[in-house]
Amino acid sequence: MKTSQSKFAASLIATTALFGFTSIATAQEQEATTEDQSFQETIIVIGTPGGAGTSRQDASFAVTAVSEDDIARLSPQNASDLLKIIPGVWSESNGGAGGANIDVRGLPGGSDSPFVLFTINGSPIYGTNMLSFMDQSVLFRVDETIAGVEGLRGGPNAIFGKGEPGLTVNFNLKEGGPETEGRFKYTTSDYGLQRVDGVLSGEISDDLYYMIGGYVSSSKGIRDTQFQSEEGHQFTLNLTKELSNGDLNFFVRTTNDHTPWHVPFNLNGGFDPGTFIQLGNETRFREITVNAAGDTETFDFADGRGFDGTVAGGSAEIDLGNGFTLRDKFTYTKASVDTLGFVAAGTAVQAGALTSGATPIVTGPVQTTAGQTLSDTDFVQTYGHWVVFKDIDALINDLSISKNIGSHDLTAGLYSATWSTKDRWHLGNPIAVHNAHNGSPLAGVTPTDIANAGGNAGFSFGLVESGDATSTAFYLADSWQIIDPLRLDVGLRYENAEIDTVVDTGPGYADGTIDTNSTLDLEETSYTVALNYDFSDDLATFVRYTDGYTLPDFDDIRGGSPQTLDINQTEAGLKFNNGTFQVYATAFMTETTNFLNVVGGTGAQNFETESLGVELEGIAELGNFVGRVTATFQDTEIVAANNAAVVGNKVLRQPDYQVRFSPSYTIEGSGFQTTIYGGLSLVGERFGNNGNTVVLPEYEKFDLGIQTHFNNGVFFQIHGDNLNDSDGITEGDPRNPTAPNGRPIFGSSVKLSIGYDF
């Protein structure tokens, strides 16, 4: 009954938004004022040749613009949590500050974020979308220096992104202006968060502007580890110089931020799934053997998962005259992206299974190293201390030149990138623990004992790896205004990439024998074609076909699957905006071939998928009330695979539907303005594996907040997240799909911010 009610509610909200908004707007046809048109005139940078920019209403692709106010009301836990406002995106943002699993409509994923690219001011942060223990959300932290976010799905990503029609998330930094402006903000929470944000901008000299800002933050986390496990700071400088024939920009962003790596755990322990964490003071430090000589190191697992490094970049746009415009964007990234986590190794068992029977596995009561005696019904489990050191760097440049010739806007571009990774892993390192919040290791009990009682013994695996890659791509694009309402947008990209990988693996550490020493030289071509038709200033439509690809990365080579994924996608979109009502709907059909999936403990599965669906974004601005709905409905299917048993099944971890409704109401008072806002998320049932035997139930999540701004610059905000304390499970156990382990979303929390704008 619950399933049918939720599906009905989701369908009702989406249908009402699409048809209700449109019919009301048509009935109320009115002349929109300049103020009303502010949303329509939002300039979209991502998805345009060289980052030239276009209005959202003119874009022949699916893109969402997220404003600074939207970010504040979302109050995201991390960068991936921000993506919940973008239709067509499913973000498992409960893994910590980074390391989310992010799936994109129509594309198979299942682990990490194989089709997601993060950019700053339109330039990529790293050369490939993901590596083991590193997705794009690890590389970015949201703070007050962000002016807005763009989320592009499909289409132009295949030409101006990384050759694939997935998701590009672009973070635009704030820029300075002639007036000095700033913000200071302090934030605390019911879980002990202490955070200070600040931003300041202004003019250095004529036509030279600055923006500086950042944050310092510390807490034990919603999942309390008994120590300050969430700590970080960030500083950003952005300089802009206006020229008589263009502008120059340079930014540098240094970050050192980490949180625990939150992973699936036993769900039968009788604890609160929204706040549980196994890691605590008793398991924080671990001495681990790191080489065949028996040398050891002691690691502090308070370091968790995070980003410690610098991203610098810049851009130039120069009007060369005679209709020519030169644009260049670049980024340089150098960072450590380390992961130290405490990871469950399969099934938990009750302590009584160790001590019962004619020949008990353990003699006497089961005790912890802290001196606690466990009852027979207490759960015990094997956990492992996982250590991953990963140093990355990347230099990326995108140079383009555009020329307007009559009804044609032509662009030619050269994209070049070099990137690398150096890894050292010590995975597994199993230990038997009391499966309780901040549980202690067991005294006299080994992982083998746990396995003999029906659990798992764990494993140990290690490696050192060095990977280097270069990519050069040429692209051509034309926007041809065939007749006044009809425009043709086309793009073509040719890419040549060389990927080198050297790997030495072993039992918990490298054994001195090279296992992989490979070089790939790859060539691929992608293209996209779109027609955009304007029925009026308010109403337009587009159709687009894209043939794209995803190149293999270092991990694919190490795993013996250096193959290119082919992606074909057809899209049809409707765009309506009269300043009061906006509706953006995109239907999509996607086919993929050569996708390799190793999630689920069943070995490599090479398969093909087909997906059909529609995504919707609707906004209504009715006086002081603003209603926003985003929704995605899709049907995914594995149509071919080397494992015949999964053919006909749904792609793992992608729901048939997800809907978010975000209303707000603003009260104007004498000397103040107060906005009450909320968010209701409905997520459909998913499967934790391609065999579709592990069900991840549907769930609902409710958020509520209030913001008040006073005319003297003082403001405050109270934000309640997951107030219904939903235990929504985002993934099962990726290594042991039949184990009763899962990773729930964070439990309910409340944050309070107070600040001053000047």
N, C-alpha and C positions, 0 to 999 in steps of 0.2 A: 504494500500500500504506500509506503514511504517513497519508493522509487517512482511510482506512477505520479504521485502528487508533485514531486520535485521536477519531473520532466514536464508535467503540465504547466507548472509555474514558470519554468524556464521558457517554454514555448510561448506562453501568454505574454510575458514581459517583452520578448523579442518582437513578436507579432504586433503588439500594441505600439512599440517604438517605431517600427518600420512603417506601418500603415496609418497609425494614429497621427504621428508627427507630420507625415506627408499630407494627409487629408486636411488636417487643421490648417496647416500652412497654406495649402492651396485655397482653402475657403477664405483665408484672411490676407490674401495677396496685398502687399503693402510696399511702399517705397522705403527701403532700408536706409538708415542714416549711416554716416561714416563710422560712428561709434558702434552701431549694430554689426557692421561688416568687419570688425577687428579680427574675428576668428577666421573668416574667409581669406583675409589678406595676410594671414600668418605665412611667412616665407619659409618654404621647405628647402633645405640645402641638400640633404641626402637624397640619392637617387637621380640627381641631375648632373649633366656632363661637367666635370671639373668642379662641382659644387657651385654652379652658377646660380641656382636657386629658382624657385617658382612658387606661385601661390598654391595652396592645397586644392582649391577649386579647379585649377588648371592642370593638376597632376594626373597623368594617365596611369597611376599605380596606386596601390593600397598603402596609405601612410597615415600615422596618427601623430598629432602634435600634443605634447604634454607641457603645460605651462608651469611656471614657478609656483603658482597657487595650487595647481593640481598636485604637485610633488608634496607640498606642505600638508595637504589634506589626506594624501595617501600615507604619510609618515612611514615610509618604507623601512623595514629592518635592514635591508641591504640593497645593492644595485639591482639584483634579480627580482626582488620583491616589487620594485617599481614597475616591472613589466606587466603586472596584473591588470593595468589599465589599458593595455594594448590588445585589441581583439586578435585572435589567431595565434596567441602565444600561451603556452602552458608552462609556468615557471614553478619548479619545486624549490622554493626559496628558503626552506627550513634547514639548510645544511650548515649555516653559519654566515659569516660576513662575505664569504665567497664559496665557490664550489658547488653552485646549484646545477641541477639537471633542468635544462630548458628545451622544450620541444616547440616546433613551429608547425602550424596547420599544414596538413597534407604530407609531411615529411617524417619518415621513421627515425627515431632517435633512441631513447631508452636509457641513456647514461651520458653524463656530462652535457655538452651543448654543441653537437657537431655542425649545426647550421646557423649559428649565432655569431655575429661579429660586432664588437664594440668599437666606436670611433669617438674621437674628441675633435670638435670643430671640423668634422668631416673626414678626418684622417685616421686609418686603423691604428690600434695600439700595438698589435702583434701580427705576425705574418701568416699564421694559420689559426683556425677557429678554436681548436682545443688540442690539448695533450693529456695524457694520463695525469690525473690529480691537478689539472688546470683547465678551467673553462674561462670564458671571457669575463664573467662577473667577478672573478678573483682579482682582476686587474684594475678595478675602478671602485671608488667610494663616493657616495653622494653627500654633498654638503651645500652650504649657502653660496658657493661660487658658481652654481649651475643656473643658467638663465632659462633653459628649457631642454626638452628631449624630443627626438623624432624616432619613430619606430616604423621602418619600411619593410614590408613583406613582399616577396616575390619580385617579378619584373626586372627593373634596372639593376638590382643587386648582381645579376649575372654578368653585367657589363662593367659597372663602375665600382663594384664591391670586390668579391673574391671569386667571381665566376659561377656563383650558385644563387638560385632564387630562394634564399632562406630569409633570415631576419637580420637587418642591420639596425643597431641602436646607436644613435648619434647624440652625444652630450655637447651642447653648445655652452661655452663659458661666458660669464658676464663680461662686459667690456666697460671701460670707463667713459666718461663724458665730460663736458665743460663744467658741470656742477659736482662738488664733492658730496658723496653720498656714502652711507654705511649702515651696518647692522651689527648689533651685539646680541647674542642669544645664549641663555643658559637652560639646559634641559636636565630633568631628573625623572625618576620613575619609581614604581612600586617594587622594582627588583634592584634598586641601588645604583642606577645609572647616574654618572656624573659627566656631563658633556658641556663644553663651551665652544660656540661657533662665533666667527666674526668675519666680516667682509667690508672692504673700504675701496672706493673708486673715485677717480677724479682726473684732473688735468695736470700733467707735468710741465708742458710748455705748449705753445700754439700747435694744435692738431696732433699732439702726442698725449695719449691717455693711458691710465694704468688701472688695474684691478688687482688687489691682493686679498687673500682670505684663507681660511682653513678652520681646523677644529682640533681639540684635544678631548679624548673620551676614555672612560674606564667604567667597568661594571663586572659583577659576577655572572651576569646573564640571567635570562628567564630560566634556563636550565642551570641552576646554581652548582658550580664546581667546588665550592668552599674557598676559592681564591679568585683574585681579579684576573679572570681568564679572557675578558674582552677589553683589550686596550689598543689605543691607536691615536695617531695624530697625522695631520696632513697640512701642507702649505702650497698655495697656488699663486703664481704671478702671471698676469696677462697684460701685455703691452700692445697698443694699437696706434699706428701712425697713419693719418690721413694724408694722401698726396693729391696733387692737382689732377692726376689722371688715374687714381686708384687708391689702394690702401695696403699696408703691411701689418702683419700680426705675428707675435711670438709669445709662447707660453711655456712655463715649466711647472711641473706638479710633482712634489715629493711626498711619498706616503709610507708610513710604517704602521700597519694595522693588522690585528689578528684576533681570531675568536677560536673556540674549540671547533673541531670537525664533528658535526652531529651526524651520526650514522644510525641505521636501523638497530633496534634492540628487541629483546624478548617482551612481548605484549601481555604475557600471562602472570606478571609479577605482583599484581595488586597495587601498583603505584599509579600516580597521576601521569598519564602519557605526555601531557603538555609541558611538564617540568622535569621529567626524569632525565638523569644523565649518570652513566656508570662511573665516569672519571671523577676523582676526588683527591683529597690529600694523600690517601693511602696508595693511590696508583699514579700519582703525578710524576714521580721519578722512576726511571728504569735503567739498569745497567744491561747493555746489550753487546754481544760479541759482534765485531765488525769486520773481521777478516779471518783467513784460514790459520793464521798464526796464533789465534786465540786472544788477540787484543780486544779490549772492551772500551766502550764509552758510556757515560751516563747522560741520558737525555731528559730534558724538562718538558713535559707534555703540556705545560701551561702555554708554550709557544703556539700550539694549535695550528690553524691554517690561516695564511694571510699573504700580504703583499708588502715587500720592503724594497722600495726602489724609486726611480724617477722616470717620468714621461715628459719629454720636451717636444715642442713642435712649433710650427708656424705656417703662415700662408702669405701669398701675395696675389693681388689682382690688379693688373695694369692694362689700361686702355691704350693700345698701340696706335690708334687712329685708323682711318679707312675701314672701320667696321671690325677690326681685329682686337681680340681680348686675350691676354695671356694670364693663366692661372697656375699656381703651384701650391701644393700642400705637402707637408712632411711631418713625420714623427720619429723620435728616437726613444726607445724604451730599454732600460737596463734595470733588472730587479732580481731579487730572490723570491721565489714563490714556493715556500716550503709547506709541508703538511706533516704534523705529528698528531696522530690520532689513536684512540683506544677503540678497537673494532671488534664487534661480536663475531665469533666463529661458529655459526650454526646454532643448533637447538640447545636450549637450557633444559636442565632436568632438576627434579626435586632432590634435596639432600638425602631423603630417605632411600632413594635408589642406590646410594653409595654404601649404606650401612645395613640394608635388609638382606634377607636370604640366608641360605645355609652357609654360603661362602661369601661373606660381604666383601665388597671391593675395598672399603675402608673400615678399619676396626675402631670402634668407639664413636662418639659423637663428632660431627663435622664442626670444626672451629675455624675462625678467621685469624689472621696474624695479629689483629687488634684485640684478640681474646674473647670474641663473641661466640657463643655456642648457638648453632643453628637448629631449628626444629626440623622435623622430617618434611614439612611442607614448604620450607624455604627453597627458593630456586638458586641453583649454582650453574655457572656457565664458563666456557672458555672464551677469553678475550685476548686480543693481541695488541701489542704496542707497535704501531706502524710508523716508520720514519722515512720521509721522502724529502731530500734536498734537491731543489730545482733552481738553477740559475738561467735566466733567459735574457736575450737582448735582440733588438730588431731595429732596422733603419728602413723606413718606407717613404717613398716619394711618388707623387702623382702630378705630372706636368701636362697641361693641356693648352690648346689654342683654339679659339672659336672665331667664326666669321659669319656675319649675317649677309646673305646673298638673296635679295628679293624676299621671297616667302620661305626661304630655308635658313635655319640656324644650324650651322655645321660645326662639329667639334672633332678634333683629333687629339688623342692623348697617349702618353707613355707612362705606365705604372711600373715601378721597380721596387723590389724589396729583398732584403737579406735578413735572415733570422736564425737563431740558434738556441739550443738548450744543452745544459750539462746537468746530468742527474746522478744521484747516489741514493739507492733505496735499501732499506732493511725492513721488509714486511713480515708480518706474522708474529714471531716471538711470543708464542702462546703462554698464557698463565691462567690458572683456575681462580675464579673470583666468586664472591657472594653476589648474586644478581639482585642488587638493591641500589637505591639512590646513593651515590658516592660509596659503593660497596668495597669492602676490603678483599685482598687476596686470601685464599684459603691456606691453612697450615696443614702440611702433610698430604695435600691432595694435588694430583698432577692433571694436566689436560688429558693424558691417556686414561686416567681414572674416570673423567667425565665422559669420554668416548665409550668406555666399557659399560657405562650406566645408560647409554642411549643418546648421549650428546655428541659433541665433536671435539677432536683433538687439536684442530688448528694446523698451521703449517708455518714454514719459514722460507722466504725467497728474497734474494737481493740482486742488485745489478749496479753497474756504472754504465752510463750511456752518454755519448756525445753526438749531437745532431746539428747539421748545418744545411741551410737551404737558401737558394736564390730564385727569384722569379722576375721575369720581364714580360710585360703584357702591353700590347698595342690595342687601342680601341678607337672606333669611329662611331659617330652618332649624328643623326639629322632629325630635326624637328621641322616638318614641312606643313605649312598652313595651306592646305589644298584649296579650300574655299573658306569663307569667313567662319562658319561654325565647325568645320571639319579639319582635324590635324592628324598627321601621320608621324609617329615617333618610332625610329628604328635605331638599333645599336648592334655593333659587332665587336667581339673581343677575341684576340688570339694571344695565348699565353704559352711561354716556355719556362719550365721550372726544372731545377736540378736539386735533388734531395740526397744528402749523404748521412749515413747512420753507422756508428760503431757501438756495439753492445757486448758487455761481458756480464753474464749472469752466474748465479750460484745459490747455495743453500743458506739464505739469510745475508749473503754478501757475495761480491764478485769472486770467482774462483781462479782468475788469472788466465782463463782461456776465452778468446774472442768467439762469441757465438754468432754475431751478425756484423758483416762489413760490406755494406751495400751502397750503390749509387744508382739513383733513378734519374733518367732524363726524359721528361714528359712534355708533350705538346697537346693542347686542347683548344677548341674554339667554341664560343657560345654566342648566341644572338637573341634578340628580342624585337618584337614588332607589335605596335599598338596603334589603334585608332581611337581618337577622342572626339566626341561630338557634343557641342553646346546647344541645347534646346533653347536656353535663355541664359541670362546672367546668373540665375539661381539654380538651374538644373542642367546637368551634364551626365554623360555616360562614356564608358570606355570598354574596349575589349583588347586583350593582350595575349600573345603566345610567346613563351620563353623556352629555349633549349639551353640548359646549363649543366654544370658539373661540379663535383667536389674532388680535389686532388687528395691522394693519400698523405698522411703525415708520418713523423718518425715512428710512432707507435704501430702504425699499420705495417711498416716495413719490418719492425722487430717481430710482430706477430705473424709474419708470413703472408700478409694480404695486401700487397702494394698495388691496389687496383683503384681505378677512378670510378666514382659514382656518377651515373647519368641521371639527370632530372629534366623532365618535360612538364611544363605547367601552362594551363589555359586559365585565364581570368576574365571576368566580366563584372564591371563595377557601375554603380549608380551613385551620383553625388548631388545632394540638394542642400542649399544653404541660402536662406533669405534674411539672415541676420538674427532671426528669432528661433528658427528651427533648422537643425542640420541633421542630415541622414547620409551616412556613407556605408554602402553595402557592397560586398564583393563576393561573388561566387567563384569557386576555384575547383579545378580538376588537376590532380598531380599524379604523375607516374615516375617511379624510380626503379633503376636496375643496378645490380652489382653492389647492393648495400650489404656490408658485413656486420653482423651483430654477435657479440660474445657474451652478452649479459644473460644471466640466468643459470650459469653453471652447466650448460648443455653443450659446450664447445661452440666453435664458429658456425654461424648460420648465414649463408649467402642467400639473399632473397630479393624478390621484386615486390613492390607495393603499388596499390592504386588508392587514391583518396578523392572523395567528392564532398564538397561542403559549401557553407556560406558563413561569412563573418559580417558583423553588424556593429556600427557605432552610431548612436543617436544622441543628440543634445537638444534640449528645449530650454530657452531662456524666457521665462514668463514673469516679468517684473522682478521681484526679489527672490523668486524660486528658480532654481536651475536643476534640471534632471538630466542625468547622463546614464546611458546603458551601453554596455559592450557585450557582445555575445558571439559565440562560435558554435556552429553545429556541423559535424562532419561524420563521414562513414569511411573508415580505413579498412583495408583488406590486404593480407599477404596473398599474392596471386601466384607466386612461384617461389620455390626454395629447394636447397639441397637436402633439407629435412622435410619430407613429404607430410609429416604429421602436423606441421604448422600451417600448411596451405589452407586458405579459407578463413583463417583466424584474423582477429583484429591486431593491429600493431600495439605492442606493449606500451602501457603507461599514458596513452592518449585517450581522453574521455570523448564520448559522443557529443557532449555538450558542456559548455561552461558559460555562465552568465554573471555579469556584475552590474548592479544598479546602484548609482551614486547620486542621491539627491542632496540638495543644500538649500537653505533659506537664510536670507540676510535681513537683519533688523537694523534700521538706521535710527540712531538716537542722538541726543544732544551731546556732541563731542565724542561720539564713539560709533563703531560699527561692529555688530556681532553676527557671525555666521555659524549656524548649526548644520552639521553635515553628517552623512552616514554612508555606509557601504555594505551591501549584501551580496555575497558571492555564492553561487550555486555551481557545484562541480559534479559532473556525472561519474558513473561507475567506470573504472578502468581495470586493466589486467596487469599484474606485475611481471608477466612473462609472455613470450610469444606463443607458448602452449595454451595460454588463456585458462590455466588451472588455478592461478593465484588471483583472487578477486580483491581489488582495492575499492571499498564501498564508496558510494556517493556521499557528499557531505555539504553542509552549509556553514558559512562563516559570516559573522556580523560585526561591523566596526561602527563606532560613533565618536564624534568629536565636536568641539566648540572652539571658535577663534574670536577674539575680541581685539580690535585695533582702536586706540584712542588717538585723537587729533594731535596730541602732544608727542606722538611717536612711540609711546609705550604699547606693547601688545603682549597677549598671552594666549596659549593654546593648551587644551586638555584633549588628549587622544586616547580612546580606548580601543584596543585591538583584540579581535576574537572574543568579544564579550559574552558570547554564548558558550565559550570554552569548548569549542569543537575539537574532536580528536581525529580530524581528517588524516588519513594515511596516504602519503604521497608516493611511497615506494615500499616494496617488500625487501627481502634480503637478496641483493643482486648476486651473491655467491652461492647461496643455498635457498633457492626459491620455495622449497617445501618447508623450510624452517618457519616457525611462528614468530618471525621477527618483522618489524616494520618501523618506519620513521614518520611519526605524526607531526603535524604542524605545531608551532609554538602555542602554549596555553595562553589564557587571557592575560593582558598586561595593560597598564595605564601609564602614559607619559605626560609630564607637565613641562611646558616651555614658557619662559618669560624673557622678553627682550626689548630692545629700543632701536628704532629706525631714525636716522638723521640725514 
